[in-house]
């Protein structure tokens, strides 16, 4: 008799756990999930490591550094905020370039055709107050 009550109790508990799991799985998925090659992504550059990196040109001259990475509100267009010139944060000119204009090779970040003077001619960038 004891074994029967114990077996029945275990069965009721097991069914209860299964029903809770089935209900959780019944929620419709509204986000499309895409398969990602995690090895390729893992070998990429982390934003936390890219921010603060120096930018060079083809002549191996340092022309600025990456201050931040931004994505537009639609989430489609990434940009790099570069700080050019200045000393210890004073007199720094902030500009924005398209992220895809940067080239990553040999542990360097290159802006082909870039110069300090050319970057300083770009419109000054200021962060939104929002």
C-alpha positions as CSV (number, residue, x, y, z in Angstrom):
1,X,0.0,0.0,0.0
2,X,2.8,2.4,0.9
3,X,4.5,1.8,-2.4
4,X,1.3,2.4,-4.3
5,X,0.8,5.8,-2.6
6,X,4.5,6.7,-3.1
7,X,4.3,5.8,-6.8
8,X,1.0,7.7,-7.3
9,X,2.5,10.8,-5.6
10,X,5.6,10.6,-7.8
11,X,3.3,10.3,-10.9
12,X,1.2,13.4,-9.9
13,X,4.3,15.5,-9.3
14,X,5.9,14.3,-12.6
15,X,2.7,15.2,-14.6
16,X,2.6,18.6,-12.9
17,X,6.2,19.4,-13.9
18,X,5.5,18.3,-17.5
19,X,2.3,20.4,-17.8
20,X,4.3,23.5,-16.5
21,X,7.0,22.9,-19.2
22,X,4.4,22.4,-22.0
23,X,2.7,25.7,-21.0
24,X,6.0,27.5,-21.1
25,X,6.7,26.1,-24.6
26,X,3.2,27.2,-25.9
27,X,4.1,30.9,-26.0
28,X,4.5,31.9,-29.6
29,X,7.9,33.1,-30.8
30,X,7.8,36.6,-32.3
31,X,11.6,37.0,-32.9
32,X,13.1,35.2,-35.9
33,X,16.2,33.4,-34.8
34,X,19.1,33.1,-37.2
35,X,21.9,30.5,-36.9
36,X,25.2,32.2,-36.3
37,X,28.7,30.7,-36.8
38,X,29.9,31.2,-33.3
39,X,33.5,30.4,-34.1
40,X,33.7,33.2,-36.7
41,X,32.1,35.6,-34.3
42,X,34.4,34.6,-31.4
43,X,37.4,35.4,-33.6
44,X,36.1,38.9,-34.2
45,X,36.8,42.2,-32.5
46,X,34.9,43.1,-29.3
47,X,33.6,46.6,-29.0
48,X,35.3,46.9,-25.6
49,X,38.7,46.2,-27.2
50,X,38.1,48.4,-30.4
51,X,37.1,51.5,-28.4
52,X,40.3,53.3,-27.5
53,X,42.3,51.8,-30.3
54,X,44.4,54.0,-32.5
55,X,43.6,54.6,-36.1
56,X,46.4,54.7,-38.7
57,X,46.6,55.5,-42.4
58,X,48.6,53.7,-45.1
59,X,51.8,55.7,-44.1
60,X,51.4,54.1,-40.6
61,X,50.7,57.5,-39.1
62,X,48.4,57.6,-36.1
63,X,45.5,59.9,-37.2
64,X,43.1,59.4,-34.3
65,X,41.5,56.9,-32.0
66,X,38.1,55.3,-31.7
67,X,36.1,57.0,-29.0
68,X,32.9,55.1,-29.4
69,X,30.8,52.8,-31.7
70,X,27.3,53.9,-32.6
71,X,24.3,52.3,-34.3
72,X,21.5,54.3,-35.9
73,X,18.1,53.9,-34.3
74,X,17.0,51.5,-37.1
75,X,20.0,49.3,-36.0
76,X,21.3,48.9,-39.5
77,X,24.1,51.4,-39.9
78,X,27.2,51.2,-37.6
79,X,29.5,54.2,-37.2
80,X,32.8,54.9,-35.4
81,X,33.2,58.1,-33.4
82,X,36.9,59.2,-33.8
83,X,38.7,61.7,-31.6
84,X,41.4,63.6,-33.6
85,X,44.1,65.8,-32.2
86,X,44.1,67.3,-28.7
87,X,46.0,66.4,-25.6
88,X,44.6,64.6,-22.6
89,X,41.1,65.3,-23.8
90,X,41.6,69.0,-24.4
91,X,41.1,70.4,-27.9
92,X,40.0,67.0,-29.3
93,X,37.9,67.1,-32.5
94,X,35.3,64.4,-32.6
95,X,34.1,63.1,-36.0
96,X,32.1,60.2,-37.3
97,X,33.0,57.8,-40.0
98,X,31.2,54.8,-41.4
99,X,32.3,51.6,-39.6
100,X,32.8,49.8,-42.9
101,X,35.3,52.4,-44.0
102,X,37.7,51.0,-41.4
103,X,39.9,48.1,-42.3
104,X,41.2,45.6,-39.7
105,X,44.5,43.9,-40.5
106,X,47.7,42.8,-38.6
107,X,46.2,43.9,-35.3
108,X,45.8,47.5,-36.6
109,X,42.8,49.5,-37.6
110,X,43.4,51.4,-40.8
111,X,41.4,54.3,-42.3
112,X,42.5,54.2,-46.0
113,X,43.1,57.7,-47.3
114,X,42.7,59.2,-43.9
115,X,44.8,62.1,-42.5
116,X,44.5,64.2,-39.4
117,X,43.8,67.3,-41.4
118,X,41.2,65.5,-43.5
119,X,39.4,64.2,-40.4
120,X,39.5,67.7,-38.8
121,X,37.7,69.0,-41.9
122,X,34.7,66.7,-41.2
123,X,31.7,68.1,-39.3
124,X,32.3,68.1,-35.5
125,X,30.3,65.4,-33.8
126,X,28.5,65.9,-30.5
127,X,26.5,63.2,-28.6
128,X,22.8,63.5,-28.5
129,X,21.4,64.8,-25.2
130,X,18.6,62.2,-25.3
